[in-house]
């Protein structure tokens, strides 16, 4: 066993946390519904909707795994108030997908689709961040099925629900619409530093027009 952490070290890590969050040792498993079974021969990643060329773009698992690999060191902040600090995520940058399958000029948002029809909406600028990553690895190891293998989205500057597990595709949108949790009372943007947890906290312009 390692030596107990000093109070100064714990406080320095706590100071990095968004308001209302607590430091988490380890990585709890949190998700809605069952863990899907991965079938590589049937797996496909799709980019569709308002693409620049009007076409749908698809990669099978082998081809997606061959895309340029990048690493991002980033925290993960769960809306249930735990934060995991300084994980190294490896995978394919969202910017790589945007370069390979560009959106039309009037695209403002994306919907990230995952297994079982789960979805999460993002502003295009959040999706295009240099730190947004389709993760296949954490700390040098393949993700486990419970944590999203073969692919999960990591958006470090937003709450973790904005980065779904078991991602299967991205839809480009010219207007915003709410995803799965956003339709069920969670904030449309999800900035942890502003504690944007729930839809009743939304300001004008935070969500889709009614």
HELIX and SHEET records of a PDB file:
HELIX    1   1 UNK A    7  UNK A   14  1                                   8    
HELIX    2   2 UNK A   61  UNK A   65  1                                   5    
HELIX    3   3 UNK A   94  UNK A  100  1                                   7    
HELIX    4   4 UNK A  115  UNK A  117  5                                   3    
HELIX    5   5 UNK A  124  UNK A  127  1                                   4    
HELIX    6   6 UNK A  145  UNK A  147  5                                   3    
HELIX    7   7 UNK A  160  UNK A  162  5                                   3    
HELIX    8   8 UNK A  182  UNK A  184  5                                   3    
HELIX    9   9 UNK A  192  UNK A  194  5                                   3    
HELIX   10  10 UNK A  199  UNK A  201  5                                   3    
SHEET    1   A 3 UNK A  22  UNK A  23  0                                        
SHEET    2   A 3 UNK A  82  UNK A  93  1                                        
SHEET    3   A 3 UNK A  70  UNK A  77 -1                                        
SHEET    1   B 4 UNK A  22  UNK A  23  0                                        
SHEET    2   B 4 UNK A  82  UNK A  93  1                                        
SHEET    3   B 4 UNK A 133  UNK A 138 -1                                        
SHEET    4   B 4 UNK A 141  UNK A 142 -1                                        
SHEET    1   C 4 UNK A  22  UNK A  23  0                                        
SHEET    2   C 4 UNK A  82  UNK A  93  1                                        
SHEET    3   C 4 UNK A 133  UNK A 138 -1                                        
SHEET    4   C 4 UNK A 152  UNK A 154 -1                                        
SHEET    1   D 5 UNK A  57  UNK A  60  0                                        
SHEET    2   D 5 UNK A  44  UNK A  49 -1                                        
SHEET    3   D 5 UNK A 167  UNK A 173  1                                        
SHEET    4   D 5 UNK A 109  UNK A 114 -1                                        
SHEET    5   D 5 UNK A 119  UNK A 123 -1                                        
END                                                                             
